[in-house]
């Protein structure tokens, strides 16, 4: 287990119970835009957090390096940086590395050193792995073995920026007004069962998957043990990390559709399954038997993003809020409707999705679903 004693946690508390805020906005035509509205929207939900974590995920961020893996790495010591850079030069073709630009922010104290690297998997590697699998293994290797180093972003043409602070402070610290993307997600954290520290802020990432989460995954123990069978190592010390790895496993590796993912992590109650047609009953029972260890107990709302898609999902009885808004090509997902209407007062449509039913926005495709929703008006 990595030593967190030197990681900024101004509250020095192991358990604080309250809310979190999540927000996402996507241009479904793929047009890039600044993070100004995303920052304003998540700041509007300031009171849902306490400054123990904030962060952003941005897609379409690095068009000049779009074909290369972008690692964002935080360091707690210079020795860790030296070790990691030697590792990267050995395992990858390193095209470029630089410190992520920051500016002084009064509320941000004792931050780690944050660098980004653009990497290519060497064609000469002899293990026969697919490039994505190779990258996942190397991320797990760094995070599990090299002391004082954490890879917190590892996808292509996207990145995560996060830390200890309110989200608007993190945005200011990382100069996010200088970036553009076609999809932005944001999170303000009020840690429930885990310490507030830089690596434990949201979003959580593997490859180009990011997850922001409001709630509590009380099944973390069994979820993490199941994922470890497939080579994932949960080192960030917070419950949400298992969601990101589960999404990567189920959608990328097992090639399951989003609707099936929802039926695994937020399945219908057994009483509801019995009311389904026989073929649907058989499918839902099979998923519960095969993937029962990835059922996620506890209240949650999550926004999952990857290249070309943004997904909103609540637990099956909707114990945490989620509002959806549309305006032309723009799709909004938020803990509160007020945050959406702050940046887009004249929405075409707003509604609250059913519990356990995913809302999927994709580039140049119709929004799913269009029915079975409770109107937010």
Helices and strands as residue ranges (DSSP letters): E 21-27, E 33-34, H 36-43, G 46-48, E 54-59, G 63-65, E 69-75, H 78-91, E 92-99, E 113-121, H 131-145, E 149-153, E 158-163, H 167-173, G 176-178, E 180-181, E 183-188, G 198-200, E 204-206, E 209-215, H 220-228, H 241-247, I 248-253, H 258-265, H 270-273, H 278-290, G 292-294, E 300-306, E 309-314, E 323-327, E 330-334, H 337-343, E 349-353, E 359-362, E 373-375
